[in-house]
Amino acid sequence: MGAELNKRLFSAADNLRSKMDASEYKNYLLGLIFYKYLSDKLLEKVVELADESLDEFDTPDKQLNLYKELLKDEDTKDDLIATLVDTLGFDIEPKYLFNVLANQAKQNVFQLNDLNKAFIDLSTKHDQFSGLFDDVDLQSKKLGSDDQQRNVTITEVLKKINDVNLVGHDGDVIGDAYEFLIGQFASEAGKKAGEFYTPHMISDMMAQIVAVGQEDKRLFSVFDPTMGSGSLMLNVRNYLKHPDSIKYHGQELNTTTFNLAKMNLILHGVDKEDIRLRNGDTLNRDWPTDEPYTFDSVLMNPPYSAKWSADNTFLDDSRFNKYGKLAPKSKADFAFLLHGYYHLKETGTMAIVLPHGVLFRGAAEGVIRKKLLEDGSIYAVIGMPANLFFGTSIPTTVIILKKNRSARDVLFIDASKEFVKEKNQNKLTKGNIDKVLSTYVKREDVEKYAHVASFEEIKENDYNLNIPRYVDTFEEEEPIDIEEVSKEIVNLNKEIEKTEKEFLLMLDELAVNENTKALIEATKEVFR
């Protein structure tokens, strides 16, 4: 059913695809899908609260009629709305429900302004939706040159989305379909999309790693200070025994992407009490600063080699002050790493994706890396294949960090050759991921794949963590048998000589007149 749902949702984008690029039309499609999900969820809840059967009230239109009837009763109206807000976290007036607007679209009487009012009503009444629909710009010229054209465009999109059953599945299915769409938009939008999406298999691997040894925790907290669409945080729930008791903490600089993450968590059925998100700059001002500010797991895929202020005042910042130097202005990689590490619990695990340069670059980065290694903070370094991420072909490394370790050894895994090559991108298979996980847990040497390096070994390498220094993947070529090659050359020459003779005989047979004789004699000269 998931594949069919994905297909239908993606086909709904056809009316927008020709008008704007993927990074823009995703805002419309995802915003409208999200609004439909909320509307449909509310109507299902109304049936449940009325003690009626979903088998009887099996369409949004039947559910809408029930909702209207219940709202007519002045004695129970307020209680119904209060219960909806208490259980769902929101309410929507019947006139603003998605299926009402879609029915108007089917009758060609839909007005853009009504949809706009619906967004405003929801966003102003309930804090958690504030700003979520700001990017669904219904006045954009890209939808059409005038109001009538824009109306036609959105009318067609509403009609297509309305046929998709979003709540006939559990929250995870629509949430996963939403993730599928985000991934599709990311691949279409290319570089612009790298900011908000970590390919699923990498996200999956990182989630499994931070869950190792913590699977049984009844209360679990996850933090992603560069959360993008929130997929890294959400994946952790798949590997814990109590997935419903996770607290999600995240921060994102880009407002559009921040809203995307909020929608994504809600669509995956996460309660608003378990969501603590902030739209802001992760490096310039620390957050969170009040309890809780350390977490069981930290997951990060920050922008690679981004610029930041690196102002000297940060040397007094508790996130950075014990490392002697600040990450350089032109490469904030270690600033992101140290920020995440500062917010990790003593018993937690952190996984961060970064470019390979962090493993060996010198100057300030070398000073920071040395201190991390002396403290035993770096637990493992995993080399990933090139061309896994949207918009960049560079190979990346996943660095695993822990606190309060007595040992200072580092596990190196070279998984850079383990992938499946596809048309535009390399992909990781479940087998590739399982191999990394198994090696990570066993923490043993594997020939040409993994090595546990002692602190002394790392020190001898001047704290350079470049993976080939520790994992030798060199494959010796098979020795060449000179005698055998000589025989092959002799035989080949005999074959060529025989073929030439046969060719010249064929030319003699073709010599039928003076013109062709002259041409054939000239050809023979080439072979003499």
C-alpha positions in Angstrom: 0.0 0.0 0.0 2.9 2.3 0.8 4.2 2.2 -2.8 0.8 3.0 -4.2 0.4 5.9 -1.8 3.8 7.3 -2.8 2.9 7.0 -6.5 -0.4 8.8 -6.1 1.0 11.6 -3.9 3.9 12.2 -6.4 1.5 12.3 -9.3 -0.3 15.1 -7.5 2.8 17.3 -8.2 2.3 17.2 -12.0 0.3 20.4 -12.1 3.1 22.3 -10.3 6.2 20.6 -11.9 6.1 22.6 -15.1 5.7 25.9 -13.3 8.5 25.9 -10.8 11.5 23.8 -9.6 11.2 21.1 -7.0 12.6 23.1 -4.1 9.6 25.5 -4.5 6.7 23.1 -5.4 7.5 20.9 -2.5 6.3 23.7 -0.2 2.8 23.6 -1.9 2.4 19.9 -2.1 3.7 19.0 1.3 1.8 21.9 2.9 -1.5 20.7 1.3 -0.9 17.1 2.1 -0.2 18.1 5.7 -3.4 20.1 5.9 -5.4 17.3 4.4 -4.0 14.9 7.0 -5.0 17.2 9.8 -8.5 17.6 8.4 -9.0 13.9 7.8 -7.6 13.0 11.2 -10.1 15.4 12.9 -13.0 13.9 11.1 -12.0 10.3 12.2 -11.7 11.6 15.8 -15.2 13.1 15.6 -16.6 9.6 14.6 -14.7 8.0 17.5 -15.9 10.7 20.0 -19.5 10.2 18.8 -19.2 6.5 19.5 -20.0 5.7 15.9 -18.4 3.2 13.6 -15.8 4.0 10.9 -17.4 1.2 8.9 -20.6 3.2 8.7 -19.0 6.6 8.5 -16.4 5.5 5.9 -16.0 8.6 3.8 -14.9 12.2 4.7 -18.3 13.5 3.4 -20.3 11.2 5.8 -17.9 12.2 8.6 -18.4 15.9 7.8 -22.2 15.6 8.0 -21.8 13.9 11.4 -19.5 16.7 12.6 -22.0 19.4 11.4 -24.8 17.7 13.2 -22.9 17.5 16.5 -21.9 21.2 16.2 -25.6 22.1 15.9 -26.2 20.9 19.5 -25.4 24.0 21.6 -25.2 21.8 24.8 -22.4 19.5 23.5 -20.7 21.8 20.9 -18.2 23.4 23.3 -17.4 20.1 24.9 -16.7 18.5 21.5 -14.3 21.3 20.4 -12.6 21.2 23.8 -12.1 17.4 23.5 -10.8 17.7 20.0 -8.2 20.3 21.1 -7.3 18.2 24.1 -6.8 14.9 22.2 -5.6 16.2 18.8 -4.1 19.5 19.8 -6.3 21.4 17.3 -9.8 21.9 15.9 -10.9 23.0 12.4 -14.2 24.6 11.5 -16.3 22.6 9.0 -16.0 25.3 6.3 -12.2 25.1 6.4 -11.9 21.3 6.2 -9.9 20.0 3.3 -12.6 17.9 1.8 -15.0 20.9 1.9 -12.5 22.9 -0.1 -11.8 20.0 -2.4 -15.5 19.5 -3.1 -15.6 23.2 -4.1 -12.7 22.5 -6.4 -14.5 19.6 -8.0 -17.5 21.9 -8.7 -15.1 24.6 -10.0 -16.3 27.1 -7.3 -13.2 27.0 -5.2 -11.7 30.3 -4.1 -8.0 30.6 -3.2 -8.9 33.1 -0.4 -10.9 30.4 1.4 -7.8 28.1 1.6 -5.7 31.1 2.8 -8.3 31.8 5.5 -8.2 28.1 6.5 -4.4 28.3 6.9 -4.6 31.5 8.9 -7.3 30.2 11.2 -5.4 27.1 12.1 -2.1 28.9 12.6 -3.5 31.7 14.8 -5.7 29.4 17.0 -3.0 26.8 17.7 0.7 27.7 18.5 2.2 24.5 17.1 1.0 25.4 13.6 2.3 29.0 13.7 4.2 29.8 10.5 3.8 26.3 9.1 2.0 27.4 6.0 3.9 30.6 5.3 5.7 28.9 2.3 2.4 28.0 0.6 2.4 31.3 -1.2 -1.0 31.4 -2.9 -0.3 34.7 -4.5 2.9 33.6 -6.3 3.0 34.5 -10.0 4.5 31.0 -10.6 1.1 29.5 -9.9 -0.4 31.7 -12.6 -0.3 35.3 -13.9 -3.6 36.3 -12.3 -6.0 35.1 -9.5 -8.0 33.1 -12.0 -5.0 31.2 -13.3 -3.7 30.6 -9.7 -7.1 29.4 -8.7 -7.1 26.8 -11.6 -3.7 25.5 -10.6 -4.5 24.9 -7.0 -8.0 23.6 -7.9 -6.3 20.8 -9.9 -3.9 20.0 -7.1 -6.7 19.8 -4.5 -8.7 17.4 -6.7 -5.8 15.1 -7.0 -4.8 15.1 -3.3 -8.3 14.6 -2.2 -8.4 11.1 -3.7 -5.5 10.0 -1.5 -6.5 8.2 1.7 -4.0 9.6 4.3 -5.5 8.3 7.5 -6.6 4.8 6.4 -3.1 3.9 7.4 -1.3 4.4 10.7 0.7 7.6 11.3 4.0 6.0 10.2 2.8 5.2 6.7 1.8 8.7 5.8 4.8 10.0 7.6 7.0 7.6 5.6 5.2 8.6 2.4 6.0 12.2 3.3 9.6 11.2 3.8 9.5 9.5 0.4 8.3 12.8 -1.2 11.0 14.8 0.6 13.6 12.4 -0.8 12.1 12.7 -4.3 12.1 16.5 -4.1 15.7 16.4 -2.8 16.9 14.3 -5.8 15.0 16.7 -8.2 16.2 19.9 -6.6 19.8 18.6 -6.4 22.1 20.9 -4.4 19.4 23.0 -2.9 17.9 20.0 -1.2 21.0 18.7 0.6 20.3 21.1 3.4 17.2 19.2 4.6 17.6 15.6 3.8 19.9 12.7 4.8 19.5 9.7 2.5 17.5 7.0 4.3 20.1 4.3 4.6 22.7 6.6 6.1 20.1 8.0 8.5 19.2 4.4 9.3 22.8 3.4 10.0 23.4 6.3 12.3 20.1 5.7 14.2 21.1 2.1 14.8 24.5 3.1 16.1 23.3 5.6 18.7 20.7 3.1 19.9 23.3 0.4 20.6 23.3 -0.4 24.3 20.4 2.0 25.0 17.6 -0.1 23.4 15.8 -0.8 26.7 15.6 2.7 28.1 12.1 3.6 29.0 12.7 7.4 28.6 15.0 8.3 25.7 16.0 11.7 24.3 17.3 12.6 20.9 18.9 15.9 19.8 19.7 17.1 16.3 21.0 20.7 16.2 20.9 20.8 12.4 17.7 18.7 12.0 16.7 19.5 8.4 13.4 17.5 7.8 13.8 15.6 11.1 14.4 12.2 9.5 17.6 11.5 11.6 15.7 11.9 14.9 12.6 10.0 13.7 14.7 6.9 12.6 15.9 6.3 16.1 12.4 5.1 17.2 12.7 2.0 14.9 15.5 0.7 17.1 14.2 1.3 20.7 11.9 -1.0 22.7 9.8 2.0 23.9 9.5 4.2 20.8 6.5 6.1 22.2 8.4 7.6 25.1 11.1 9.5 23.0 11.5 13.2 23.5 12.6 15.0 20.3 14.8 18.1 20.5 15.9 19.9 17.4 17.1 23.1 15.9 17.1 24.4 12.3 18.3 27.7 10.8 16.2 27.6 7.6 12.6 28.5 8.5 11.0 26.5 5.6 13.0 23.4 6.6 12.2 24.0 10.3 8.5 23.9 9.4 9.0 20.8 7.3 10.5 19.0 10.3 7.6 20.1 12.5 5.1 18.7 10.0 7.1 15.5 9.6 7.1 14.8 13.4 3.4 15.4 13.6 2.7 13.2 10.6 4.7 10.4 12.3 2.3 10.6 15.2 4.6 12.3 17.7 2.7 14.1 20.4 3.3 17.9 20.7 4.4 17.4 24.4 7.3 15.3 23.1 8.5 17.9 20.5 10.8 20.7 21.5 12.1 22.5 18.4 13.7 25.8 17.7 14.2 27.9 14.5 17.6 29.5 15.0 21.3 29.6 14.4 22.9 26.6 16.2 26.4 28.0 16.4 25.9 31.7 17.2 23.8 31.1 20.4 23.8 27.9 22.4 20.4 26.1 22.7 19.0 24.5 24.8 20.5 26.2 27.9 17.8 25.1 30.4 17.0 21.5 31.5 17.2 19.2 29.8 20.3 20.3 27.8 22.0 16.9 27.5 20.6 14.0 25.6 20.9 10.2 25.2 21.7 10.5 21.6 22.9 13.3 19.3 22.6 12.9 15.5 23.9 15.5 13.1 24.4 16.0 9.4 25.5 19.7 9.4 26.2 21.7 6.3 29.8 20.8 5.2 32.6 23.3 5.6 30.1 26.1 6.2 31.3 29.6 7.2 30.7 31.0 10.7 31.8 34.0 12.7 34.6 32.2 14.8 34.5 35.4 17.0 37.0 35.3 19.9 34.2 35.6 22.4 33.4 32.0 21.6 36.6 31.0 23.4 34.7 31.7 26.6 31.7 29.6 25.4 31.4 26.4 27.4 30.9 24.4 24.2 34.3 25.4 22.8 36.5 26.7 25.7 38.3 23.5 26.6 39.7 22.8 23.1 42.2 25.7 22.9 41.2 26.8 19.4 38.0 27.6 17.5 37.1 26.0 14.2 38.3 28.3 11.4 35.9 30.8 9.9 35.8 29.1 6.5 35.1 25.6 8.0 32.6 25.3 10.8 32.7 21.5 10.8 34.4 21.2 14.3 32.2 23.9 15.7 29.1 21.8 14.8 30.8 18.7 16.2 31.7 20.3 19.5 28.3 21.9 19.9 26.6 18.5 19.5 29.2 16.8 21.8 28.6 19.4 24.6 24.9 18.4 24.6 25.6 14.6 24.9 24.9 12.8 28.1 27.8 11.0 29.9 26.1 7.7 29.0 25.0 8.7 25.4 26.3 8.2 21.9 26.7 10.8 19.2 26.9 10.3 15.4 27.8 13.1 13.0 28.4 13.1 9.2 31.3 15.3 8.0 33.7 15.7 5.0 37.0 13.7 5.3 39.0 16.9 5.8 38.2 16.9 9.5 40.2 13.7 9.9 43.5 15.2 8.8 43.5 19.0 8.3 46.0 20.8 10.5 46.1 24.2 12.3 43.2 24.9 14.6 41.4 21.7 13.5 44.5 19.7 14.3 44.5 21.2 17.9 40.8 20.4 18.4 41.2 16.8 17.0 44.2 16.2 19.3 42.3 17.2 22.4 39.3 15.1 21.5 41.6 12.1 21.0 43.5 12.7 24.3 40.1 12.8 26.1 39.0 9.5 24.5 36.0 11.3 22.9 36.3 9.8 19.5 35.0 6.2 19.6 34.8 5.3 15.9 35.5 6.7 12.4 33.5 5.2 9.5 34.5 6.0 5.9 31.5 6.2 3.6 31.3 5.9 -0.2 31.4 8.9 -2.4 28.2 10.3 -4.1 25.7 9.2 -1.5 24.2 12.6 -0.7 22.1 14.9 -2.9 24.0 17.7 -4.4 27.5 16.6 -3.5 29.6 13.7 -4.7 32.3 14.0 -2.0 33.0 10.9 0.2 32.0 11.5 3.8 32.9 10.1 7.2 30.6 9.3 10.1 32.3 10.0 13.4 31.0 8.4 16.6 31.7 10.1 19.9 31.2 9.1 23.5 31.9 10.6 26.9 33.6 9.3 30.1 35.7 6.7 28.4 38.7 5.2 30.2 40.1 3.9 26.9 41.4 6.1 24.1 41.5 3.7 21.2 39.5 4.4 18.0 37.8 1.9 15.7 38.3 2.7 12.0 35.9 1.2 9.4 36.5 1.6 5.7 33.1 1.1 4.2 33.9 3.3 1.2 33.9 0.4 -1.3 30.7 -1.1 0.0 27.8 0.2 -2.1 25.5 -0.3 -5.1 26.1 1.9 -8.1 22.9 3.5 -9.4 22.3 5.9 -12.3 22.8 9.2 -10.5 23.8 8.2 -7.0 25.5 5.4 -5.0 23.2 3.6 -2.6 23.8 1.5 0.5 22.1 -1.8 0.8 20.8 -3.4 4.0 23.8 -5.8 3.7 26.2 -2.9 3.6 24.7 -1.4 6.7 24.5 -4.7 8.6 28.2 -5.2 8.0 29.1 -1.8 9.4 26.8 -2.4 12.4 28.2 -5.9 13.1 31.8 -4.6 12.9 31.0 -1.6 15.1 29.5 -3.8 17.8 32.3 -6.4 17.7 35.0 -3.7 17.7 37.6 -6.1 16.2 40.1 -5.9 13.3 38.7 -7.1 9.9 41.3 -7.5 7.2 41.0 -4.7 4.6 37.9 -3.3 6.3 38.4 -2.4 10.0 41.1 -1.7 12.6 41.1 -0.8 16.3 43.9 1.7 16.6 45.5 2.2 20.0 46.1 5.8 21.2 49.9 5.2 20.8 49.4 4.3 17.2 47.3 7.5 16.6 49.9 9.6 18.4 52.6 8.1 16.1 50.5 9.3 13.2 50.5 12.9 14.7 46.8 12.6 15.5 46.0 12.3 11.8 42.9 10.1 11.5 42.9 9.6 7.7 41.4 6.1 7.3 44.0 4.6 4.9 46.7 5.1 7.6 44.9 2.5 9.7 43.0 0.3 7.3 45.0 -1.0 4.3 42.6 -1.8 1.5 45.3 -2.2 -1.1 44.7 -5.2 -3.4 47.8 -6.7 -4.9 47.5 -7.4 -8.6 48.0 -11.0 -9.6 51.6 -11.5 -10.9 52.0 -11.6 -14.6 53.3 -14.8 -16.2 55.7 -13.4 -18.9 56.1 -16.8 -20.6 52.3 -17.2 -20.9 51.9 -13.7 -22.3 54.7 -14.3 -24.9 52.9 -17.4 -26.1 49.7 -15.5 -26.4 51.4 -12.8 -28.5 52.9 -15.4 -30.8 49.5 -17.1 -31.3 47.9 -13.7 -31.8 50.4 -12.8 -34.5 49.7 -16.1 -36.3 46.0 -15.4 -36.2 46.5 -11.9 -37.7 48.8 -13.3 -40.5 46.2 -16.0 -41.3 43.3 -13.4 -41.4 45.3 -11.1 -43.7 46.0 -13.9 -46.2 42.3 -14.8 -46.3 41.4 -11.2 -46.8 43.9 -10.8 -49.7 42.4 -14.0 -51.4 38.9 -12.5 -51.1 40.2 -9.3 -52.8 41.6 -11.4 -55.7 38.1 -12.9 -56.2 36.6 -9.4 -56.4 38.9 -8.1 -59.2 36.3 -8.0 -62.0 37.3 -4.9 -64.0 40.1 -2.4 -64.5 38.8 0.1 -61.9 38.3 -2.4 -59.1 41.7 -4.0 -60.0 43.4 -0.7 -59.3 41.5 -0.2 -56.1 42.3 -3.7 -54.9 46.0 -3.4 -55.7 46.1 -0.2 -53.7 44.4 -2.0 -50.8 46.9 -4.9 -51.0 49.8 -2.5 -50.7 48.6 -1.5 -47.3 48.9 -5.1 -46.0 52.4 -5.7 -47.6 
